[in-house]
Amino acid sequence: MPSSVIDHFSYNPEAKALNITFVSGMVYQYEGVPQKVFERLKAARSKGKYFNYYIKEHYSFKKLADA
């Protein structure tokens, strides 16, 4: 999963919570993310572009950890 922005991510389908760890070390949780959005993120050629277009400004989030 090479990405210049995202280090790794995980998804909790019961909570519809997407956790993303960025290469900076910061960790955010995006809430209310449908499973299909997570599946599309996994399949995207550019994880960073998909994140910016379809997740970043579309779901509420909270910071879980600083860099």
Helices and strands as residue ranges (DSSP letters): E 6-12, E 17-22, E 27-31, H 35-43, H 47-54, E 61-65
